[in-house]
Structure formats: structure tokens, C-alpha cells
Amino acid sequence: MSAVEACSATNLPAFRNEPYVDFSDPATRRAAEDALKSVRGEFGREYDLLIAGRRVRAADKLRSLNPSHPAEVVGVHSRADAALANEAVEAAWRGFPQWSVTPARRRVEMLLHAAGILRRRKFEFDAWLVVEAGKTWPEAEADVSEAIDFCEYYARQMMRLADAPALVQLPGERDELVYIPLGPGVIIPPWNFPLAILVGMATAALVTGNTVVVKPSSDTPTIAQKFAEVLLEAGFPGDSFSLLVGSGSEIGDLLVQHPRTRFVSFTGSRDVGLRINELAAKPQKGQTWIRRVVAEMGGKDAIVVDSDADVDAAVKGVLVSAFGYQGQKCSACSRAIVDGAIYDEFLEKLQQSVSVIRVGPSEDSANYMGPVINERAKSSILRYVDAGRSEGRLIAGGGAGEGEGYFIQPTVIADVAPTARVFREEIFGPVLAVTKARDFDHALELAYDTEYGLTGAVFTNDSAKIQKARERFFVGNLYFNRKCTGAMVGAHPFGGFNMSGTDSKAGGPDYLLQFVQGKAIAEKTS
Ligand code: NAP
């Protein structure tokens, strides 16, 4: 029996989601404030690139800023050029033979160790997310908890995968199917879940035996650097991964097209995802495989509110989904589609609830919304708000928030037609379009009148309508009588249809299959 076969999932307790800390508890609050102070003490620190365990200082630097106070430099990062990007992929190629035969159980142990380190450093990671990604405390806590969940969940899934599935045994043969890693891969996460998504994508590839080059978002490189420290401390060998801070537009094509790149795991916008998919499809000189692409992309997610819905619950669900983390979630509700019979009541209650939302620096827990990620995002969102003024009726917000940070008021535009840009395009900010539907069927039609298909929710008390929506609402993650954000690892495998991506279902039982290939082996025994 090989070391891999010796692994058994029974060694581990059942997976359970990491509980969130309670910031209303005075001791927890103090710990959070201390962590923030300590993280602030590290502001402006210089970070090197990490190429297969070797620290490399580049002349070119990238500065990450605190979006609540953009004058504050969170970290100064060496920025990779094409030569260093090339070197990182070559290093992943060289590291692959050793890492790919490291027993699955060893890789799983390292991943569980990484989960433990994240747990121990939770307040510190929360604080980095507050200052570099502009997350409020509860949003940061959810991000870090999800990162821990990914480590714990994928560790268990790897144990399952390492147990060869039972096959039909032909007489006189031993027949088996084993899953082997693909090869060196490139991991490209976005900034909006700068820890959870990076951790999920990178550890899924690593625990299945692939070596990786991680290219974090240029907005959140410090958080990525901190996680690289965790991987090393957890025992992942230096040459199993590289952390390559650099501009996607400068080194992205090279990483994707490199003949040694066996797969690309990407999460980000539709346009970049499509570009990666196109470039990856073209074989390069010396390339001996069809490159695999896992791409999770944007959304234009809708919540349908039926005539018999609990309007208060619907308003709450829409509000949390539209304005949590400033609407910067791929799962965020950017369209509320409401039955005409309750439209006015819904709008009135929504307007009231939105009017009391506080916007300001994310470290101040009195603020429900913090800043958007950067100046470019702020300008782009405000352009959509301007377009929305002529495409509908502005009933809340409509401009920048007060203060030096990248703040935007929670904005609601009512009476929006399905042809409007604010109805069709992903804005990725705190802007909600509300559209009136004639009846439930019309509402459903409007909801799936989009090129995206990520999340959706329906508020109704009618079981026949629930059944109809189950059949017709074409999204990867569908929810009833609750918000459309907040997918939990293990319970809500996450990924979208159509232009929302390849539906990889992160945090689900099939996710690791994208990072392996099956090898069927038959041995004549008599
Ligand atoms: P983005 O602009 O597409 O960037 C994502 C990543 O791609 C970043 O690391 C970026 O690096 C890199 N990149 C940019 N150009 C590239 C290129 N030509 N080749 C290779 N990599 C390149 O997206 P974002 O603004 O970070 O994230 C927001 C988007 O992500 C939204 O559309 C959101 O819906 C989507 N999202 C989807 C999911 C999901 O699960 N479906 C989850 C979260 C977010 P730089 O930072 O250096 O440009």
C-alpha cells in the first residue's frame, strides 16, 4: 500500500465552518484594536518577491495604499518584470517532480498546519484586510474565516481524493483510478477577497500536488505576502510556490502563455478572464498539453421580490447584499426586481433603511460601509451613478462620501428599464438598480435577462413559485428568502454560469478535480 493509499479521511473530525469572533465582546474588541495598532506599526515596510523560496528585490516598486486614508502606504513591494515572471514559471517547473510525489498525507498535514496558523493570527489578518482592502471588521472576519475554511475543507477533500474510488474489477485484473496533479500552474486572484480567494485557489492547487506561481492583485499584495509567510511556516517547501507581485497587464500574458504553464486558475473580471481563456487556448512552441483554465468572473446578480413576500425581510436581504463591502462582491445584488403590487412599499422601506447607513473609514466599527478599493474604481462607479440618474429615478445616495478615502454613498436608482446600462453592466460598487415587474413570471424573465449567471435570490412564500424559480433562474448559486451573498464553504459550493465563469464550485466536493487528472491503471494478476 502506498503512502497515498494509507491516508484515510477517518483521521480527521468532520468539517465545520470557522466561527466568527464577536466584536461586541470587550476583550475581542481590545484584541482587534491591538492588532490594528500593531499592523499600523508595519506600514511602509518593504517586501521582496519570493521565487521558489528565494527572496528577490526588484528595483521597480509597487505601493499598496489604505483606501480609507490613501495617503497611508501599507506596503512597498518589489514588482516583477517579464524576466522574473519567466524565472518563477521555470522554478515551478523544476519544483514539480518533487512536490508532485510528496505523499498526499504530508501535503494535507501542511495545509491543516496553515489553517492553524491563520487561526492563531486571525486578528492580525483581520486588521490587514481592514487597512489594505477597506473591509469593515465583520467583513474582514468573514474573509479570514473563509480562508481557514478552504484550508480545512480542501485538506479533507484531498484525503477523499487520495483514496482510489472503487472500480469494477475484471476477472484476472486489478483495476484502479488514481488522481495525479497537472503540473506547474498560475494562480491569479482578485483584490475583493484578497485572503479567502487567494488561499482557496492556491491551496487547492498545492494540496493536489501542483506547484504554483501566485500573482496577487496589485491592490492587495501585503495580504498575499503575509499568507506566503504562513505557507512557509506550515512547512510548504520553498520551491512549491512563488509569490510574484506585479502588474497583471504587464506580466499576465507571459504567465498565461508560458509553455511550461499547465493550468491557470483565475478569479476576476469578465474581460480579463476571457482574455486569459483565449490566450491559454493557443499552444506555444514546446508546449505538450492543452492548458486548463479555471475562470471565475463577474456577476450582475438579481433578487426577485414576489407580491406575497415578507417585504421587511426582502428589504433587509437586498440591503445587505447590495451594500455589504460596498457592493464589491461578485455575488452582490445589483438588481432588485420587484412585483408591481408591493413596489412602492418596498421602495419606501428600502429608502428609509439606506438613509441610515453610515459610510466612513473601515477601522471605525460605527461605519457599515467603508471605502471602495481605489481611485479608478471610485471614478468608474461615479460615472455609472451619473448614467443612472438619466436611466432611472435616484432615490438614495448619488455621490461621493465625505472624507479623504474612496467613499461612495449607498445609491439606489428606481424605475430602471432592462435596457439601461445600470441594469446590464457590472458596476462593482454600492449601486442598486430597482425594476418593477408585472408579475412573478415577468420578474424571473428580467432576472435572467443578463449575460451573467452567478448568484440570485427570490423572496416569496409561494411553494409553486419556489419550484418555478428552481427550474428557470439560471444561476450557479440560487437562494430563497435570504441574501444572495455570503456563500459558506462546504454548504454553498460557489461558481457561476455563462459569462460568470467555468462554474468550478469553490468550496464544494468537486473543486479539487480541476487541479488533477485521472489515470486508470489495469494490472493483469492471473
Ligand atoms: P481584474 O481586474 O480582472 O483582476 C483580477 C486579477 O487579474 C488581478 O490579480 C489582476 O492583476 C490580474 N490581471 C489583470 N490583467 C491581467 C492580464 N492581462 N492577464 C492576467 N492577469 C491579469 O478583477 P478585480 O478588479 O481584481 O476583481 C473584481 C472582479 O472579480 C469583478 O468582476 C468580480 O465580479 C470578480 N470576482 C469574481 C468572483 C467569482 O467567484 N466569480 C469572486 C470575486 C471577484 P492586477 O491587480 O495587477 O491588475
Residues whose N, C-alpha, C, O or C-beta is under 5 A from the ligand:
A	BS01	NAP	I188 P189 P190 W191 N192 K215 P216 S217 S218 D219 G246 S247 G248 S249 G252 D253 T267 G268 S269 R270 V272 E296 M297 G298 G299 C330 S500
